Amino acid sequence: MVTIEQDILGCRRCAGRFSATASRHSPRPVAWFHPRARILVAGQAPGMRVHETGKPFNDASGDRLRDWLGVDRDTFYDRDLFAFVPMAFCFPGYDARGSDLPPPPICAQTWRSEVLEALKNIRLTVLVGGYAQAYHLPGRMSVTARVQGWRDHAPGVFPLPHPSWRNTAWLRKNPWFEADLLPVLRAQVREILDDPNPA
């Protein structure tokens, strides 16, 4: 596992791709996982703040996600508890309009299977956003449809919308998410974290 993480941190495959974006940044992979982790957060890709700090979900989206999971920052960043494996380990950059570019497929093609295979103790997978959901859940459907069907995958998998501020309107239109899904998700997270025999 140490070798995988070191290899990811040293990856520069997308240097040319990133230098051609509006942000013109260099690769800075954010790898944050350990074989003992119990909960896998499968997200999209780091944003600019995460790119700058080197810490996953170290932004307003992370604040909302931690609230959804019912955990504090110390728990969230405990590598023995949480593993973060996004669809791309680097910030993909901005397009000409200042919007985040999608995660380059080459990242998941290169690293994802190997990393997931090394995470032997995962008991809960949280799929954050459409890219992670499309990878882990078969079939073509919208993020809303996948999240609405959360009971089909619980308690081992929970699809969630991205916790970005851009989805605040979605949350208002779908009150069942906070009323029905989140209490079950938080209870599952707490059960796993409180288990004295995680293996």
C-alpha atoms as a printed R data frame, in Angstrom:
    type eleno elety resid chain resno       x      y       z
1   ATOM     1    CA   MET     A     1   0.000  0.000   0.000
2   ATOM     2    CA   VAL     A     2   2.824  2.374   0.802
3   ATOM     3    CA   THR     A     3   4.246  1.767  -2.655
4   ATOM     4    CA   ILE     A     4   0.882  2.481  -4.325
5   ATOM     5    CA   GLU     A     5   0.497  5.728  -2.434
6   ATOM     6    CA   GLN     A     6   4.057  6.802  -3.237
7   ATOM     7    CA   ASP     A     7   3.551  5.939  -6.902
8   ATOM     8    CA   ILE     A     8   0.346  7.984  -7.028
9   ATOM     9    CA   LEU     A     9   1.971 10.949  -5.288
10  ATOM    10    CA   GLY     A    10   4.755 10.867  -7.851
11  ATOM    11    CA   CYS     A    11   2.462 10.537 -10.876
12  ATOM    12    CA   ARG     A    12   2.857 13.224 -13.557
13  ATOM    13    CA   ARG     A    13   0.969 11.575 -16.436
14  ATOM    14    CA   CYS     A    14  -1.387 14.531 -16.852
15  ATOM    15    CA   ALA     A    15   1.181 17.347 -16.676
16  ATOM    16    CA   GLY     A    16   0.607 18.317 -20.301
17  ATOM    17    CA   ARG     A    17  -3.165 18.140 -19.962
18  ATOM    18    CA   PHE     A    18  -3.180 20.357 -16.857
19  ATOM    19    CA   SER     A    19  -0.786 22.948 -18.269
20  ATOM    20    CA   ALA     A    20  -3.211 23.417 -21.170
21  ATOM    21    CA   THR     A    21  -6.182 24.250 -18.895
22  ATOM    22    CA   ALA     A    22  -7.244 27.768 -17.902
23  ATOM    23    CA   SER     A    23  -5.662 27.201 -14.476
24  ATOM    24    CA   ARG     A    24  -2.324 26.090 -16.008
25  ATOM    25    CA   HIS     A    25  -1.412 24.143 -12.896
26  ATOM    26    CA   SER     A    26   0.998 21.282 -12.293
27  ATOM    27    CA   PRO     A    27  -0.098 17.841 -11.048
28  ATOM    28    CA   ARG     A    28  -0.393 17.452  -7.285
29  ATOM    29    CA   PRO     A    29  -2.006 14.084  -6.505
30  ATOM    30    CA   VAL     A    30  -3.898 13.887  -3.223
31  ATOM    31    CA   ALA     A    31  -3.687 10.286  -1.951
32  ATOM    32    CA   TRP     A    32  -5.245  9.640   1.466
33  ATOM    33    CA   PHE     A    33  -5.925  6.006   2.324
34  ATOM    34    CA   HIS     A    34  -4.690  3.100   4.451
35  ATOM    35    CA   PRO     A    35  -5.467 -0.650   4.397
36  ATOM    36    CA   ARG     A    36  -7.086 -0.451   7.856
37  ATOM    37    CA   ALA     A    37  -9.715  2.056   6.726
38  ATOM    38    CA   ARG     A    38 -13.343  1.026   7.289
39  ATOM    39    CA   ILE     A    39 -15.213  3.655   5.252
40  ATOM    40    CA   LEU     A    40 -14.449  4.509   1.630
41  ATOM    41    CA   VAL     A    41 -15.382  7.934   0.297
42  ATOM    42    CA   ALA     A    42 -15.373  7.688  -3.490
43  ATOM    43    CA   GLY     A    43 -15.539 11.197  -4.908
44  ATOM    44    CA   GLN     A    44 -14.923 13.070  -8.116
45  ATOM    45    CA   ALA     A    45 -11.595 14.923  -8.024
46  ATOM    46    CA   PRO     A    46  -9.891 17.510  -5.826
47  ATOM    47    CA   GLY     A    47 -10.921 21.128  -6.223
48  ATOM    48    CA   MET     A    48  -8.500 24.025  -6.184
49  ATOM    49    CA   ARG     A    49  -8.458 24.389  -2.369
50  ATOM    50    CA   VAL     A    50  -7.725 20.676  -1.947
51  ATOM    51    CA   HIS     A    51  -5.039 20.987  -4.625
52  ATOM    52    CA   GLU     A    52  -3.454 23.802  -2.625
53  ATOM    53    CA   THR     A    53  -3.662 22.114   0.790
54  ATOM    54    CA   GLY     A    54  -3.130 18.465  -0.159
55  ATOM    55    CA   LYS     A    55  -6.009 17.342   2.074
56  ATOM    56    CA   PRO     A    56  -9.207 15.760   0.654
57  ATOM    57    CA   PHE     A    57 -12.492 17.636   1.117
58  ATOM    58    CA   ASN     A    58 -10.654 20.428   2.921
59  ATOM    59    CA   ASP     A    59 -13.220 22.994   1.821
60  ATOM    60    CA   ALA     A    60 -16.872 23.996   2.214
61  ATOM    61    CA   SER     A    61 -17.969 20.821   0.425
62  ATOM    62    CA   GLY     A    62 -16.074 18.836   3.031
63  ATOM    63    CA   ASP     A    63 -17.845 20.698   5.821
64  ATOM    64    CA   ARG     A    64 -21.199 19.684   4.362
65  ATOM    65    CA   LEU     A    65 -20.061 16.105   3.747
66  ATOM    66    CA   ARG     A    66 -18.842 15.748   7.336
67  ATOM    67    CA   ASP     A    67 -22.235 16.985   8.508
68  ATOM    68    CA   TRP     A    68 -23.963 14.437   6.295
69  ATOM    69    CA   LEU     A    69 -21.813 11.662   7.767
70  ATOM    70    CA   GLY     A    70 -22.136 12.938  11.338
71  ATOM    71    CA   VAL     A    71 -18.382 13.076  12.015
72  ATOM    72    CA   ASP     A    72 -15.901 15.748  13.073
73  ATOM    73    CA   ARG     A    73 -12.694 16.673  11.237
74  ATOM    74    CA   ASP     A    74 -10.409 14.546  13.407
75  ATOM    75    CA   THR     A    75 -12.485 11.433  12.772
76  ATOM    76    CA   PHE     A    76 -12.866 12.240   9.083
77  ATOM    77    CA   TYR     A    77  -9.110 12.525   8.572
78  ATOM    78    CA   ASP     A    78  -8.184  9.422  10.578
79  ATOM    79    CA   ARG     A    79  -6.675  7.146   7.922
80  ATOM    80    CA   ASP     A    80  -7.513  4.071  10.000
81  ATOM    81    CA   LEU     A    81 -11.183  5.002   9.617
82  ATOM    82    CA   PHE     A    82 -11.674  6.810   6.297
83  ATOM    83    CA   ALA     A    83 -10.110  6.259   2.874
84  ATOM    84    CA   PHE     A    84 -10.549  8.812   0.083
85  ATOM    85    CA   VAL     A    85 -10.296  7.424  -3.435
86  ATOM    86    CA   PRO     A    86 -11.625  9.925  -6.003
87  ATOM    87    CA   MET     A    87 -12.063  9.225  -9.680
88  ATOM    88    CA   ALA     A    88  -8.975 11.409 -10.212
89  ATOM    89    CA   PHE     A    89  -6.332 12.133  -7.599
90  ATOM    90    CA   CYS     A    90  -5.409 15.529  -9.074
91  ATOM    91    CA   PHE     A    91  -7.327 18.747  -9.558
92  ATOM    92    CA   PRO     A    92  -8.361 18.574 -13.250
93  ATOM    93    CA   GLY     A    93  -8.267 22.348 -13.741
94  ATOM    94    CA   TYR     A    94 -10.721 24.978 -14.944
95  ATOM    95    CA   ASP     A    95 -12.207 25.455 -18.361
96  ATOM    96    CA   ALA     A    96 -12.361 28.877 -20.053
97  ATOM    97    CA   ARG     A    97 -15.543 29.739 -18.106
98  ATOM    98    CA   GLY     A    98 -13.931 28.958 -14.751
99  ATOM    99    CA   SER     A    99 -15.790 25.690 -14.180
100 ATOM   100    CA   ASP     A   100 -14.082 22.549 -12.916
101 ATOM   101    CA   LEU     A   101 -13.118 20.139 -15.670
102 ATOM   102    CA   PRO     A   102 -14.194 16.482 -15.340
103 ATOM   103    CA   PRO     A   103 -11.767 13.949 -13.854
104 ATOM   104    CA   PRO     A   104  -9.479 12.556 -16.578
105 ATOM   105    CA   PRO     A   105 -10.387  8.867 -17.142
106 ATOM   106    CA   ILE     A   106  -6.707  7.890 -17.298
107 ATOM   107    CA   CYS     A   107  -6.408  8.334 -13.530
108 ATOM   108    CA   ALA     A   108  -9.045  5.723 -12.644
109 ATOM   109    CA   GLN     A   109  -7.789  3.458 -15.423
110 ATOM   110    CA   THR     A   110  -4.272  3.620 -14.012
111 ATOM   111    CA   TRP     A   111  -4.818  3.446 -10.254
112 ATOM   112    CA   ARG     A   112  -8.350  2.686  -9.114
113 ATOM   113    CA   SER     A   113  -8.501 -1.105  -9.267
114 ATOM   114    CA   GLU     A   114  -5.167 -1.502  -7.509
115 ATOM   115    CA   VAL     A   115  -6.088  0.896  -4.705
116 ATOM   116    CA   LEU     A   116  -9.536 -0.601  -4.124
117 ATOM   117    CA   GLU     A   117  -8.077 -4.105  -4.065
118 ATOM   118    CA   ALA     A   118  -5.718 -3.045  -1.277
119 ATOM   119    CA   LEU     A   119  -8.551 -1.730   0.920
120 ATOM   120    CA   LYS     A   120  -9.587 -5.021   2.524
121 ATOM   121    CA   ASN     A   121 -11.544 -3.692   5.528
122 ATOM   122    CA   ILE     A   122 -14.067 -1.398   3.829
123 ATOM   123    CA   ARG     A   123 -17.553 -1.866   5.266
124 ATOM   124    CA   LEU     A   124 -19.223  1.230   3.834
125 ATOM   125    CA   THR     A   125 -18.723  2.951   0.490
126 ATOM   126    CA   VAL     A   126 -20.007  6.496   0.078
127 ATOM   127    CA   LEU     A   127 -20.372  7.471  -3.580
128 ATOM   128    CA   VAL     A   128 -20.138 11.243  -3.857
129 ATOM   129    CA   GLY     A   129 -21.445 12.582  -7.158
130 ATOM   130    CA   GLY     A   130 -22.157 11.236 -10.587
131 ATOM   131    CA   TYR     A   131 -18.693 10.138 -11.718
132 ATOM   132    CA   ALA     A   132 -18.141  7.828  -8.739
133 ATOM   133    CA   GLN     A   133 -21.683  6.508  -8.969
134 ATOM   134    CA   ALA     A   134 -21.325  5.708 -12.668
135 ATOM   135    CA   TYR     A   135 -18.149  3.742 -11.922
136 ATOM   136    CA   HIS     A   136 -19.461  1.758  -8.963
137 ATOM   137    CA   LEU     A   137 -23.143  1.286  -9.833
138 ATOM   138    CA   PRO     A   138 -24.203 -0.264 -13.150
139 ATOM   139    CA   GLY     A   139 -26.734  1.264 -15.507
140 ATOM   140    CA   ARG     A   140 -27.348  4.691 -16.965
141 ATOM   141    CA   MET     A   141 -29.329  7.017 -14.719
142 ATOM   142    CA   SER     A   142 -29.181 10.441 -13.190
143 ATOM   143    CA   VAL     A   143 -27.603 11.276  -9.851
144 ATOM   144    CA   THR     A   144 -31.079 12.032  -8.502
145 ATOM   145    CA   ALA     A   145 -32.377  8.618  -9.556
146 ATOM   146    CA   ARG     A   146 -29.398  6.847  -8.024
147 ATOM   147    CA   VAL     A   147 -29.707  8.750  -4.748
148 ATOM   148    CA   GLN     A   148 -33.456  8.137  -4.666
149 ATOM   149    CA   GLY     A   149 -32.697  4.424  -4.973
150 ATOM   150    CA   TRP     A   150 -30.327  4.425  -1.990
151 ATOM   151    CA   ARG     A   151 -32.283  1.678  -0.206
152 ATOM   152    CA   ASP     A   152 -31.318 -0.726  -3.017
153 ATOM   153    CA   HIS     A   153 -27.653 -0.420  -1.990
154 ATOM   154    CA   ALA     A   154 -27.722  0.251   1.759
155 ATOM   155    CA   PRO     A   155 -26.263 -0.466   4.220
156 ATOM   156    CA   GLY     A   156 -22.986 -1.153   2.389
157 ATOM   157    CA   VAL     A   157 -23.216  1.586  -0.255
158 ATOM   158    CA   PHE     A   158 -24.778  5.046  -0.141
159 ATOM   159    CA   PRO     A   159 -24.934  7.239  -3.283
160 ATOM   160    CA   LEU     A   160 -24.931 10.946  -2.429
161 ATOM   161    CA   PRO     A   161 -25.131 14.140  -4.469
162 ATOM   162    CA   HIS     A   162 -21.977 16.191  -4.474
163 ATOM   163    CA   PRO     A   163 -21.929 18.362  -1.313
164 ATOM   164    CA   SER     A   164 -21.028 21.471  -3.317
165 ATOM   165    CA   TRP     A   165 -22.915 24.724  -2.686
166 ATOM   166    CA   ARG     A   166 -24.110 24.348  -6.276
167 ATOM   167    CA   ASN     A   167 -26.440 21.583  -5.058
168 ATOM   168    CA   THR     A   168 -28.151 23.669  -2.393
169 ATOM   169    CA   ALA     A   169 -31.187 24.114  -4.651
170 ATOM   170    CA   TRP     A   170 -31.269 20.333  -5.224
171 ATOM   171    CA   LEU     A   171 -31.349 19.762  -1.477
172 ATOM   172    CA   ARG     A   172 -34.284 22.139  -1.099
173 ATOM   173    CA   LYS     A   173 -36.178 20.357  -3.879
174 ATOM   174    CA   ASN     A   174 -35.487 16.918  -2.373
175 ATOM   175    CA   PRO     A   175 -36.206 17.145   1.372
176 ATOM   176    CA   TRP     A   176 -36.392 13.342   1.606
177 ATOM   177    CA   PHE     A   177 -32.589 13.281   1.335
178 ATOM   178    CA   GLU     A   178 -32.071 14.908   4.732
179 ATOM   179    CA   ALA     A   179 -35.206 13.450   6.297
180 ATOM   180    CA   ASP     A   180 -34.862  9.813   5.201
181 ATOM   181    CA   LEU     A   181 -31.389  9.017   3.877
182 ATOM   182    CA   LEU     A   182 -29.090 10.963   6.186
183 ATOM   183    CA   PRO     A   183 -30.329  9.490   9.502
184 ATOM   184    CA   VAL     A   184 -29.722  5.983   8.169
185 ATOM   185    CA   LEU     A   185 -26.312  6.918   6.776
186 ATOM   186    CA   ARG     A   186 -25.229  8.528  10.050
187 ATOM   187    CA   ALA     A   187 -26.371  5.519  12.039
188 ATOM   188    CA   GLN     A   188 -24.394  3.196   9.753
189 ATOM   189    CA   VAL     A   189 -21.278  5.361  10.034
190 ATOM   190    CA   ARG     A   190 -21.575  5.423  13.833
191 ATOM   191    CA   GLU     A   191 -22.063  1.649  14.024
192 ATOM   192    CA   ILE     A   192 -18.916  1.043  11.985
193 ATOM   193    CA   LEU     A   193 -16.796  3.577  13.860
194 ATOM   194    CA   ASP     A   194 -17.940  2.290  17.257
195 ATOM   195    CA   ASP     A   195 -17.225 -1.359  16.425
196 ATOM   196    CA   PRO     A   196 -14.285 -2.467  18.623
197 ATOM   197    CA   ASN     A   197 -13.507 -5.342  16.236
198 ATOM   198    CA   PRO     A   198 -13.384 -3.710  12.783
199 ATOM   199    CA   ALA     A   199 -11.598 -6.507  10.948
